[in-house]
Amino acid sequence: FDWLGAGLIAVALVLLLLAVTNGGHRVEWASPVIAIAFVLSGILLAGFIWRERNCAAPMLHMALFANPTFSLGALAAFIAFLSTSSIFLLLPFYLQEVLLYPPHTAGLILISSAACMAIMGPIAGRLTDQYGWKRLTVLGAGISAMGMLLLTRISSESGVMLVGIALVCHGLGGGMFHTANHTSVMASTESSRYGVA
């Protein structure tokens, strides 16, 4: 096990999270403490990358990122993860504090996205086998983005119908996107590195 690499990335991420969490809240963004945390995090991240490139048994095989399909697929999955996180972080507050739904009802509304993703995943798998991953990745991302765009239209006067339609679009698009995108990432990787990928 690459203990040095694990230590470098762990400390880098802790420093980054501490800087982002405390910057502008407990400490000013221009504070030397925040600047030092960002700089040290960057140095440790660079050290982690150097270590992983030169280690006999790296935690993360950096050679995987030399393949553009792998790199772009991983980046797209990361961006999709961020968009989904924002939805499920903010919508419970909107449903409970603005639309005044009780927590169990808000939870049931939010499940619609995950249910649609679970339904679309196997269907998208078959479609990906038949038509390839490129079209389905773009189509899924487009449908998911349409759901996100609908969520930008909600206000205190919006009903739950708009939220429901947006979540269904996001779930169906996400199920299609993730299935096709993961297929592209795994297809660009040697079978011996599937676990790392």
Secondary structure, DSSP 8 states (H G I E B T S, - for coil): --HHHHHHHHHHHHHHHHHHHHBTTTB-TT-HHHHHHHHHHHHHHHHHHHHHHH-SS-SS-GGGGGSHHHHHHHHHHHHHHHHHHHHHHHHHHIIIIIS---HHHHHHHHHHHHHHHHHHHHHHHHHHHHH-HHHHHHHHHHHHHHHHHHHTT--TT--HHHHHHHHHHHHHHHHHHHHHHHHHHHHTS-GGGTTT-
